[in-house]
């Protein structure tokens, strides 16, 4: 479960930063990272069921 908690935290942090940062390219990279974390979360939560 530690990996799932870590990924949830990273998604929240990346999205929060993406909303506040002024550099568009960095914001897009943060959103992409959040999407990658969400995809991994989906895989892990499906495997846990």
VOSE-99470 format. One record per atom (N, C-alpha, C, O): atom name; residue number from 0; x, y negated, z negated. Coordinates in pm, whole numbers, plus 50000, padded with zeros to 5 digits. Each point is the difference from the previous one (the first is absolute). Layout:
N
CA,NUM,X,Y,Z
...
END
This chain:
49
N,0,50080,50120,50000
CA,0,49920,49880,50000
C,0,50084,49873,50000
O,0,49950,49894,50036
N,1,50173,50115,49925
CA,1,50085,49881,49994
C,1,50016,49936,50138
O,1,50000,49877,50012
N,2,50013,50204,50092
CA,2,50016,49946,50136
C,2,49873,49926,50043
O,2,50008,49895,50063
N,3,49877,50159,49904
CA,3,49874,49935,50035
C,3,49990,49864,49931
O,3,49962,49902,50063
N,4,50070,50093,49809
CA,4,49997,49873,49927
C,4,50099,49900,50058
O,4,49969,49882,50012
N,5,50149,50166,50024
CA,5,50101,49914,50060
C,5,49949,49941,50132
O,5,50015,49880,50024
N,6,49925,50203,50059
CA,6,49951,49952,50130
C,6,49886,49900,49982
O,6,49994,49900,50073
N,7,49917,50124,49833
CA,7,49891,49905,49973
C,7,50057,49865,49959
O,7,49952,49896,50043
N,8,50150,50107,49872
CA,8,50063,49876,49955
C,8,50067,49928,50116
O,8,49992,49877,50010
N,9,50075,50197,50078
CA,9,50067,49939,50113
C,9,49901,49937,50098
O,9,50025,49892,50054
N,10,49862,50174,49968
CA,10,49896,49944,50087
C,10,49952,49867,49943
O,10,49992,49900,50072
N,11,49978,50099,49800
CA,11,49950,49877,49937
C,11,50103,49888,50007
O,11,49967,49886,50031
N,12,50158,50146,49941
CA,12,50106,49898,50001
C,12,50022,49946,50141
O,12,50012,49879,50020
N,13,49995,50211,50079
CA,13,50024,49957,50138
C,13,49887,49912,50051
O,13,50025,49898,50064
N,14,49851,50140,49907
CA,14,49887,49920,50045
C,14,49995,49865,49930
O,14,49968,49898,50062
N,15,50064,50100,49810
CA,15,50002,49874,49925
C,15,50107,49906,50057
O,15,49975,49881,50019
N,16,50143,50173,50008
CA,16,50107,49918,50057
C,16,49964,49952,50141
O,16,50027,49885,50035
N,17,49914,50202,50044
CA,17,49965,49964,50137
C,17,49901,49883,50004
O,17,50003,49919,50092
N,18,49910,50074,49808
CA,18,49903,49890,49995
C,18,50064,49867,49961
O,18,49952,49894,50038
N,19,50157,50112,49885
CA,19,50058,49876,49948
C,19,50121,49952,50078
O,19,50037,49883,49988
N,20,50023,50202,50091
CA,20,50124,49963,50070
C,20,49968,49917,50123
O,20,49896,50020,50065
N,21,50191,49887,49967
CA,21,49976,49909,50113
C,21,50055,50053,50132
O,21,49952,49963,50107
N,22,50148,50123,49887
CA,22,50062,50053,50121
C,22,49912,50109,50060
O,22,49979,50105,49937
N,23,49969,49872,50182
CA,23,49905,50092,50063
C,23,50061,50138,50026
O,23,49934,50102,49979
N,24,50190,49902,50068
CA,24,50064,50127,50030
C,24,50015,50085,49873
O,24,49976,50121,50003
N,25,50064,49817,49889
CA,25,50015,50072,49874
C,25,49864,50048,49950
O,25,49988,50112,49950
N,26,49910,49805,50064
CA,26,49866,50039,49958
C,26,49952,50121,50080
O,26,49939,50091,49944
N,27,50089,49910,50185
CA,27,49961,50114,50084
C,27,50075,50127,49959
O,27,49942,50108,50000
N,28,50184,49879,49967
CA,28,50078,50116,49955
C,28,49947,50054,49868
O,28,49994,50121,49979
N,29,49969,49789,49932
CA,29,49943,50043,49873
C,29,49867,50072,50021
O,29,49973,50100,49934
N,30,49945,49850,50156
CA,30,49873,50066,50030
C,30,50024,50139,50063
O,30,49929,50095,49970
N,31,50172,49914,50114
CA,31,50033,50129,50060
C,31,50048,50099,49894
O,31,49965,50118,50003
N,32,50116,49833,49903
CA,32,50047,50085,49891
C,32,49883,50048,49916
O,32,49994,50116,49962
N,33,49912,49794,50008
CA,33,49882,50037,49923
C,33,49919,50107,50074
O,33,49949,50093,49937
N,34,50041,49895,50194
CA,34,49927,50100,50078
C,34,50071,50135,49996
O,34,49934,50104,49991
N,35,50198,49896,50014
CA,35,50076,50125,49990
C,35,49978,50065,49864
O,35,49984,50122,49991
N,36,50017,49798,49905
CA,36,49977,50053,49865
C,36,49860,50057,49989
O,36,49981,50107,49941
N,37,49920,49823,50116
CA,37,49863,50050,49997
C,37,49987,50133,50073
O,37,49928,50090,49956
N,38,50142,49923,50157
CA,38,49996,50125,50076
C,38,50058,50114,49917
O,38,49945,50110,49997
N,39,50167,49864,49937
CA,39,50060,50103,49916
C,39,49909,50034,49881
O,39,49988,50116,49962
N,40,49948,49783,49982
CA,40,49904,50022,49891
C,40,49888,50092,50045
O,40,49959,50089,49926
N,41,49991,49888,50194
CA,41,49893,50082,50054
C,41,50044,50145,50011
O,41,49925,50091,49963
N,42,50193,49932,50086
CA,42,50054,50136,50012
C,42,50013,50065,49863
O,42,49959,50115,49980
N,43,50097,49811,49925
CA,43,50022,50056,49866
C,43,49869,50029,49927
O,43,49988,50102,49932
N,44,49916,49808,50081
CA,44,49874,50022,49930
C,44,49920,50114,50063
O,44,49927,50071,49930
N,45,50084,49947,50199
CA,45,49933,50114,50064
C,45,50066,50131,49959
O,45,49932,50102,49984
N,46,50200,49896,49998
CA,46,50071,50121,49960
C,46,49969,50035,49856
O,46,50002,50118,49962
N,47,49967,49782,49955
CA,47,49973,50022,49859
C,47,49861,50059,49977
O,47,49974,50058,49895
N,48,49939,49929,50202
CA,48,49861,50048,49983
C,48,49988,50145,50030
O,48,49891,50057,49991
END
